[in-house]
């Protein structure tokens, strides 16, 4: 799957070759605040944990993976948009319910980039009528991410204890139906 550029941004599916960009993004304690309490990721964590996890759900045909987000005018990397089946790392992945997530450099916050990117990628993926809905989760105190969820049309479903092989935390769960399903 190829995702064309939006108004200000361009997109490329990330690979293990992008580990330096992933490392760079995770060095800011504010970026990591709602991920792990603000602890920067080590390069070892990126290469031994993050990259293998990304590769386990990456599917170029379906558009699953981490979509690198760059400012079109400068080709500057500013973050990524996650696409994978909801609950992928559980016994019951939801292949018709795609999880969207995002992580952006703090210098790009407040400029509408996360909303533009998430909305554009959601729209591209929505052309697959097998996708019934799009979902997102965030720490219930992460007002920035929750604001993006609302701006891309998602509505609050519930707050629950999300379990992943790497962590457990209480999250706000938002969802929007795919208009084309």
ChimeraX attribute file (.defattr): number of C-alpha atoms within 10 A of each C-alpha:
attribute: neighborCount
match mode: 1-to-1
recipient: residues
	/A:1	13
	/A:2	12
	/A:3	16
	/A:4	13
	/A:5	17
	/A:6	15
	/A:7	12
	/A:8	12
	/A:9	22
	/A:10	20
	/A:11	24
	/A:12	17
	/A:13	21
	/A:14	22
	/A:15	15
	/A:16	14
	/A:17	9
	/A:18	12
	/A:19	16
	/A:20	13
	/A:21	15
	/A:22	22
	/A:23	19
	/A:24	16
	/A:25	22
	/A:26	24
	/A:27	17
	/A:28	16
	/A:29	17
	/A:30	15
	/A:31	20
	/A:32	17
	/A:33	14
	/A:34	16
	/A:35	18
	/A:36	13
	/A:37	11
	/A:38	15
	/A:39	16
	/A:40	20
	/A:41	19
	/A:42	13
	/A:43	17
	/A:44	10
	/A:45	12
	/A:46	18
	/A:47	16
	/A:48	11
	/A:49	12
	/A:50	17
	/A:51	18
	/A:52	13
	/A:53	14
	/A:54	19
	/A:55	15
	/A:56	12
	/A:57	16
	/A:58	20
	/A:59	16
	/A:60	12
	/A:61	8
	/A:62	13
	/A:63	19
	/A:64	23
	/A:65	25
	/A:66	26
	/A:67	23
	/A:68	23
	/A:69	27
	/A:70	21
	/A:71	19
	/A:72	15
	/A:73	9
	/A:74	8
	/A:75	12
	/A:76	12
	/A:77	20
	/A:78	21
	/A:79	25
	/A:80	27
	/A:81	23
	/A:82	22
	/A:83	28
	/A:84	27
	/A:85	21
	/A:86	21
	/A:87	17
	/A:88	16
	/A:89	15
	/A:90	11
	/A:91	7
	/A:92	10
	/A:93	14
	/A:94	17
	/A:95	16
	/A:96	18
	/A:97	22
	/A:98	27
	/A:99	23
	/A:100	24
	/A:101	20
	/A:102	20
	/A:103	21
	/A:104	19
	/A:105	17
	/A:106	14
	/A:107	8
	/A:108	14
	/A:109	14
	/A:110	10
	/A:111	9
	/A:112	11
	/A:113	21
	/A:114	26
	/A:115	19
	/A:116	18
	/A:117	27
	/A:118	24
	/A:119	19
	/A:120	20
	/A:121	22
	/A:122	20
	/A:123	15
	/A:124	15
	/A:125	20
	/A:126	20
	/A:127	13
	/A:128	14
	/A:129	13
	/A:130	13
	/A:131	20
	/A:132	18
	/A:133	23
	/A:134	24
	/A:135	23
	/A:136	26
	/A:137	24
	/A:138	23
	/A:139	18
	/A:140	16
	/A:141	12
	/A:142	15
	/A:143	11
	/A:144	12
	/A:145	21
	/A:146	21
	/A:147	12
	/A:148	21
	/A:149	27
	/A:150	15
	/A:151	15
	/A:152	19
	/A:153	13
	/A:154	20
	/A:155	17
	/A:156	16
	/A:157	12
	/A:158	11
	/A:159	15
	/A:160	13
	/A:161	10
	/A:162	16
	/A:163	14
	/A:164	12
	/A:165	7
	/A:166	7
	/A:167	9
	/A:168	10
	/A:169	15
	/A:170	15
	/A:171	19
	/A:172	20
	/A:173	21
	/A:174	21
	/A:175	23
	/A:176	19
	/A:177	16
	/A:178	21
	/A:179	12
	/A:180	12
	/A:181	13
